[in-house]
Amino acid sequence: DTEVTQTPKHLVMGMTNKKSLKCEQHMGHRAMYWYKQKAKKPPELMFVYSYEKLSINESVPSRFSPECPNSSLLNLHLHALQPEDSALYLCASSQEQGVLDTQYFGPGTRLTVL
Amino acid sequence: AQSVTQLDSHVSVSEGTPVLLRCNYSSSYSPSLFWYVQHPNKGLQLLLKYTSAATLVKGINGFEAEFKKSETSFHLTKPSAHMSDAAEYFCVVTTVMNTGFQKLVFGTGTRLLVSP
C-alpha cells in the first residue's frame, strides 16, 4: 500500500483564522514533505522532515508552521495567511531522503484564503 | 545543478493513437528520473522511475520511458491513448542538496488532451 492521506480535502479560511492541514502515512516512511502547487504550475517544495526532524525549510514565511508529532503524521499550521497563499497543498513521503527513494504523494488539500 | 525541460506544454492526441511526451534532462551525475501524472484536482501519482538499471522502464497503465544518455532524454510513451489518460504529466529529476538530502526538480508539465 502506497497511500498518503490528507485532510481536509478543501479548506476556506479568512486572513485572521488559524487552521491546520493534516497528512498521514502508514508505510513506515521516515521522510515527509510539504509542497505548494499553484494553478498550472509544478509543485514547489516547502518543508522536509527526516526522522521527525525538520531538515529542509525552503525559506517559507513564518505564517506556515510545520509539525511532525510522530513518524506517521505531518501537520501544517496556518495563521494569518494571505489570498496569494491559496493553492493546492500536497504532502508526500519516502522511505528515506536519499536519491533513490521514491516520493509518494497524497491527494492534496485545496486551500482558499479570503 | 540538475534540471529537466519538458518540450511541449500541451499535446493533443486521438483516442487509440500513440502518445509521446518529451523530456530532456541536465545532470552532472547519473540521474534518478521520474514521470508523475496529475489528474484534475488530484495529487501526483508515480507512473515510473529510472534509477540506472534498465534503460527502458515500464510503468503503470501501459506507459513506458526510455533513458537515452547520448540524447539526455527520458521521453514518455504509450502505444494507444485512452480518454482516462487526459491529465498533466511531470518529468522529474532528483538533485542532491548541500545537506546531502535529495530534492525533486520538476519540469513545467505537459498537459495531455485526448479526443474521442
Boltz contact constraints between the chains, C-beta under 6 A:
constraints:
  - contact:
      token1: [A, 42]
      token2: [B, 90]
      max_distance: 6.0
  - contact:
      token1: [A, 42]
      token2: [B, 106]
      max_distance: 6.0
  - contact:
      token1: [A, 42]
      token2: [B, 109]
      max_distance: 6.0
  - contact:
      token1: [A, 55]
      token2: [B, 101]
      max_distance: 6.0
  - contact:
      token1: [A, 90]
      token2: [B, 43]
      max_distance: 6.0
  - contact:
      token1: [A, 97]
      token2: [B, 101]
      max_distance: 6.0
  - contact:
      token1: [A, 97]
      token2: [B, 102]
      max_distance: 6.0
  - contact:
      token1: [A, 98]
      token2: [B, 102]
      max_distance: 6.0
  - contact:
      token1: [A, 99]
      token2: [B, 32]
      max_distance: 6.0
  - contact:
      token1: [A, 99]
      token2: [B, 94]
      max_distance: 6.0
  - contact:
      token1: [A, 99]
      token2: [B, 102]
      max_distance: 6.0
  - contact:
      token1: [A, 100]
      token2: [B, 51]
      max_distance: 6.0
  - contact:
      token1: [A, 102]
      token2: [B, 49]
      max_distance: 6.0
  - contact:
      token1: [A, 105]
      token2: [B, 43]
      max_distance: 6.0
  - contact:
      token1: [A, 105]
      token2: [B, 44]
      max_distance: 6.0
  - contact:
      token1: [A, 106]
      token2: [B, 43]
      max_distance: 6.0
  - contact:
      token1: [A, 107]
      token2: [B, 42]
      max_distance: 6.0
  - contact:
      token1: [A, 107]
      token2: [B, 43]
      max_distance: 6.0
  - contact:
      token1: [A, 108]
      token2: [B, 43]
      max_distance: 6.0
